[in-house]
Amino acid sequence: MNHKKIERIKNQYGLITKVRRRNPHKVNLKKTKEHRYFANILNREFNQSEPMKTFCTDITYLPFGKQIAYLSAVKDIASREIVGWSISPNIRMDLVFSTLDNLKDCLGKKKILLHSDQGFHYTSPNFIHRAKTLNLVQSMSRKGMCTDNAPMESFFGHFKDDVDYQNCKTFEELNTLIENYMQYYNHERYQWDLKKMTPVEYRNHLLKTV
């Protein structure tokens, strides 16, 4: 049936077609080309043996009480250590900027690969500039392929299994809970695949063998 017949049927029965509006934000991004996408340099090479060389990052949401918070984290793929993180009651750019600021203590002069998805935060010109000033070389998952960032997905999965974040009453309580968990995960949580060491212990072990 052609479009004219469809139009007559719509008019006869008073039918209205819902048309999904184009996302104006995405339209502007395509026009201005301000946001950049990077190649998948990591390419699922998750078996890294040198710490402080290959990081991955992502954001997850944490519903608690009647609120939602957002957790941004950076993971060293070799040691599985969480080397930087930040939490916020909103998902604005400050969330990832704060995460980068928390990375400064573990960054040196050598370049480090930072893998992420193609989210708005990581393609932002401001994020790209900040990452570059920190000697971070960006790599990105293919569109719609969350398995390209499996180490980060794995951490968030364990985190949500281990932490009773949903029963937190305030943002401050949630922040303290996460801070305690990060300390536990990096320094006390022994992992079978890390030769029964904690991430920090395994990082120090790898540094001795590099």
C-alpha positions in Angstrom: 0.0 0.0 0.0 1.3 3.4 -0.9 1.6 6.5 1.2 -1.5 8.1 -0.2 -3.7 5.2 0.9 -2.1 5.3 4.4 -2.8 9.0 4.6 -6.5 8.4 3.7 -6.8 5.7 6.4 -5.2 8.0 8.9 -7.6 10.8 8.1 -10.6 8.5 8.2 -9.9 7.1 11.6 -8.2 10.2 13.1 -4.9 8.4 13.5 -1.7 10.3 14.3 1.7 8.9 13.6 4.3 9.4 16.3 7.5 10.5 14.6 10.7 10.2 16.7 12.4 13.6 16.7 16.0 13.7 15.8 18.3 14.3 18.7 19.3 18.0 18.3 22.5 17.3 20.3 23.6 14.6 18.0 22.7 16.7 15.0 24.9 19.5 16.2 27.8 17.1 16.9 27.7 15.9 13.3 27.6 19.5 12.0 30.3 20.9 14.1 32.5 17.8 14.1 33.8 18.9 17.5 33.6 15.5 19.1 36.3 13.0 18.0 36.3 9.2 17.9 39.5 7.2 18.2 40.5 3.8 16.8 40.2 0.7 18.9 44.0 0.5 19.7 43.5 -1.9 22.6 41.6 -4.4 20.3 40.7 -6.7 23.3 44.4 -7.3 24.2 43.5 -7.7 27.8 46.4 -9.9 28.8 48.7 -7.1 29.7 51.8 -7.8 31.8 53.2 -4.3 32.4 51.4 -2.1 35.0 50.9 1.6 34.4 50.8 1.1 30.7 47.2 0.3 29.7 44.1 1.7 31.4 40.4 1.4 30.8 37.6 3.6 32.0 33.8 3.8 32.1 30.8 5.2 34.0 28.1 3.3 35.7 25.0 4.5 37.5 24.1 3.6 41.1 20.5 3.9 42.2 20.1 4.4 45.9 17.1 5.4 47.9 15.2 7.6 45.6 18.3 9.0 44.0 20.9 8.1 41.4 24.6 8.6 41.5 27.2 8.0 38.9 30.6 6.3 39.4 33.5 6.9 37.0 36.5 4.7 37.4 39.9 3.9 35.7 41.4 0.4 35.9 44.9 -0.7 35.2 44.3 -3.8 33.0 47.6 -5.5 33.9 47.2 -5.4 37.7 43.4 -4.8 37.9 44.0 -2.0 40.3 41.5 0.9 40.3 43.9 3.8 39.9 41.4 6.6 39.9 37.7 7.1 40.5 35.1 9.7 41.2 31.4 9.8 42.1 28.8 12.5 41.4 25.1 13.0 41.8 25.0 14.1 38.1 26.6 12.9 34.9 28.1 16.2 33.8 31.7 16.6 32.5 33.0 17.3 35.9 32.6 13.6 36.7 35.3 12.5 34.3 37.5 15.6 34.8 37.6 14.8 38.5 38.6 11.2 37.6 41.5 12.4 35.5 42.6 14.7 38.4 42.7 11.7 40.7 45.0 9.9 38.2 47.7 12.5 38.4 49.6 10.8 41.3 50.1 7.6 39.3 51.1 9.1 36.0 54.6 9.7 34.8 56.2 11.1 31.7 55.6 7.9 29.6 52.4 7.6 27.5 49.6 5.4 28.8 46.8 4.0 26.7 43.4 4.9 28.0 40.5 2.8 26.6 36.9 3.8 26.8 33.6 3.5 25.0 32.4 6.2 22.5 30.4 8.1 25.2 29.9 11.8 25.0 32.4 12.4 27.9 35.3 10.7 26.2 34.8 12.3 22.7 34.5 15.8 24.2 37.2 18.3 23.0 37.8 19.3 26.6 38.4 15.7 27.7 40.6 15.0 24.7 42.7 18.0 25.6 43.0 17.1 29.2 43.9 13.5 28.4 46.6 14.6 26.0 48.2 16.9 28.6 48.4 13.9 30.9 50.2 11.8 28.2 47.1 9.6 27.8 46.6 8.0 24.4 42.9 7.4 23.7 41.5 4.2 22.4 37.8 3.5 22.0 35.5 0.5 21.7 33.6 -0.1 18.5 30.1 1.3 18.6 27.7 -1.0 20.6 30.5 -3.5 21.5 30.6 -3.4 25.3 32.9 -6.5 25.3 35.6 -4.3 23.9 35.8 -2.8 27.4 35.3 -6.1 29.3 37.8 -5.4 32.1 35.8 -2.3 33.2 32.5 -4.1 32.8 33.9 -7.0 34.9 34.9 -4.6 37.7 31.5 -2.9 37.8 29.8 -6.3 37.9 31.9 -7.4 41.0 31.4 -4.0 42.6 27.6 -4.2 42.4 27.7 -7.8 43.7 29.9 -6.9 46.6 28.5 -3.6 47.7 25.1 -2.9 49.2 24.9 0.6 47.7 21.1 0.6 47.2 20.4 0.9 50.9 22.5 4.1 51.3 20.3 6.9 52.5 22.5 9.9 51.5 25.1 10.7 48.9 27.7 11.1 51.6 27.0 7.6 52.9 27.4 6.2 49.4 30.6 8.0 48.8 32.1 6.6 52.1 30.9 3.1 51.1 32.6 3.3 47.7 35.8 4.8 49.2 36.0 1.9 51.7 35.4 -0.6 48.9 38.1 0.8 46.7 40.5 0.5 49.5 39.4 -3.1 50.2 39.5 -4.0 46.5 43.0 -2.7 45.8 44.7 -3.7 49.1 42.7 -6.6 50.6 40.7 -8.5 48.0 42.9 -11.4 46.9 42.2 -12.7 43.4 42.9 -16.2 42.1 43.9 -15.0 38.7 46.5 -12.6 40.2 48.5 -15.5 41.8 46.3 -15.1 44.9 47.5 -11.5 45.4 45.6 -8.3 45.7 45.8 -5.8 42.8 48.4 -3.6 44.6 50.5 -6.7 45.5 50.3 -8.0 41.9 51.3 -4.6 40.6 54.4 -4.5 42.7 55.1 -8.1 41.7 54.9 -7.2 38.0 57.1 -4.1 38.4 59.9 -6.4 39.7 59.7 -8.6 36.6 59.5 -5.8 34.0 
